Amino acid sequence: VVALIFFSISSPRQCHRFTQSAESLHAVVWALMTAALVLFVGKMLSLFHWWSYAENGFGVKGVDVLAEICVMISQVTMASLLITIAHGYTLLQNKIGELDVIVPISFMVSIIHVLLTGFGKITDDAAHKWHDNEGLVGWLIVFCRIALAVWFSLAFKWTWDAAAPRLRVFLMKFGTVSIVYFFSYPLLFFVTGFFAPYVRQKVSHFGQFFIHWFSLFWLARMFLERGEYFQVSTLNSSFLPGGGVSVLEKDD
C-alpha cells in the first residue's frame, strides 16, 4: 500500500511534466493510470477487509471479493496494454485502427478472470486451499496467463519482422521484460507450492504485489520519461510539426 501511495503521488507529477510539452496525455498513459487506480482501490478494499477481520474475526466477504476482482482487472489491463504495443500501436502506427479487436477480447479475458476470482473466493474455506488461488482456479488462471503470453509473442513477432533496426533495439528490451511479466504469475504459482502450507498465502500475496509494483513503475517510466520508447514511438513524432510520422520513416 505504501508503494502504491508513493506511485500515486509521483505519477501525477510526471504526468503534469509530460503534459506541459505534449499538451495532453496519450491513450497508453491513461490506460496505465487506470490500471494503477484500480489496483490502488483493490488494495484499499483489501486493507479495509483485514482491518474488519481484526475487529470481528471474519471481515467483510463482499469487500474481500471486490478487492481481488480489482487486482485481477488491473493485471489484465496491463497485459492488454503490453499486447497492444506488441501489435505495433505507437510503434508502427499511431492509431488503434485494426487493433480494435483487442478491446473486446481483453474484455472477455477480464470477465473470465473476474468469474475465476469470484469462484475462488467462494471456495476459500476448502480444506485443500492454503492460498487464494490454490487448486483448479489457480491452474485456470495460469492457463489464461500462458495464453496471453502466446498472444503477446505472436504479436511481437509480427512487429519485429516489420520493424527497422533502430526499433528492434527497443523491442528486444521491451519483449524481454514483458514476457517475464506474463510468465511471472505461472512461475509464482509453481514456486509457492514448494513452501510450507502455512506460509503459502504470504508468498503468493507479496509475490503478486511485487510483480504489480514493478510493472507499474516500469511502464510509468517507459511512458512518461523521454527515453528510448519515447524516441522510437509516435509519441515523439506527435510533438513535431505535421506529427504522425511513422517509426519506419524516422530511420530513413
C-alpha angles and dihedrals in degrees: 000000000000090000091050091049089052089049091048090054099043099041097060088052091052090046090051092052089047094051092049088072101021096044090215140031119257120241092251090058092049090050091051093047089050091053090049093048093049090048091049091051090049093052092047090052090048090051090051090050093053091045088053090046090056089051103044105014098242107051124208109308096197092052091049091052092047090050092055091046090054091051092050093048089051091052094049091047091055091045091050090049091054091048092049091053090045087058088060102263108156088003105063098007136021097211128065090233112150090003091079087099086076091069099063092040091051089048091054091048089052091051091051091051091048092051092047091049092049092049090047091053091050089058095044092119095052113130093233095056121096097161136024099268101032117134129015095345091056092049091050091051089049089053091050092050092049089049089052089049090053090049090050092049093052092048091046091052091053092050092045092054091051096043128103118237093260092055092047090063089061093040091057091059094039093049094048095052093041095052089049088054093051094050096039094088095048089047092048090048092055095042093050090061091064093061125087110277095245093059099041094093091054093046092049095044098047092039092056092045092052090051091051093045094049093046094050094049093044093051093043090053092046094050102036103038121073093239134124096310092050092050096051099036134079089252085081097046092049089068092057127083107274091016123192097078110156123242090242090061093050092062094051 
